């Protein structure tokens, strides 16, 4: 059985303080022509009628915004309203014409409730970091340096003769050492490091789905008259984990 909770003004106000969005699907009923003032001095006019509409509430650090998409034409008519971030929208609200920079007030109600599904369990995909030890002989590094040195010598040899000693260790040869090359054959010590590799895996989880449902009824008011209204609903789902095993 689903568990139902009611959410009041604080929850809605908290939401609009963030950068997420609430999207409503519903209907716009225009009783009298409504004129919306938009940026750059533009005006959008909506004639009377009933139209399927979408409304999006959003916010940032400075403004709260309401975007209407009214399907009275193809493409849909789009209008945007902005108001101060400190104005709250709760169970009941009224945003004045001055606050909206419009010629109407926007007033209405918003009901919010939360439903939790039964708990589910199962396996889901995941990824984890696995340490791999990688070792590289220092000989490869020495060979790279030697190859570079040979290239440099060859370059200068084209200009003037370069005398290359026959002994691998000429200093020992000059001293009459019986094995002048033995000091050049010191074993190479490997260089090792840890490389973290991302691997796919699975984990066992238990969770439930939390659904937040909102119903809004907003009216466009001007000098005591109702120019029109919007009624719509919104549903947002969130997966809430009660247990997660290690990914492996």
Buried (B, 14 or more C-beta within 10 A) or exposed (E): EEEEEEBEBEBBBEBBBEEEBBBBEBBBBBBEEBBBBBEEEEEBEBEEEEBBBBBBBBBEEEEBBBBBBBBBEEEBBEBEBBBEBEBBBBBEBEBBBEBBEBBBBBBBEBBBEBBBBEEEEEEEEBEBEEEEEEEEEEEEEEEEEEEEEEEEEEEEEEEEEEEEEEEBBEEBBEEEBEEBEEEEEEEBEEEEEEEEEEEEEEBEBEBBBBBBBBBBBBBBBBEEEBBBBBBBEBEBEEEEEEEEEEBE
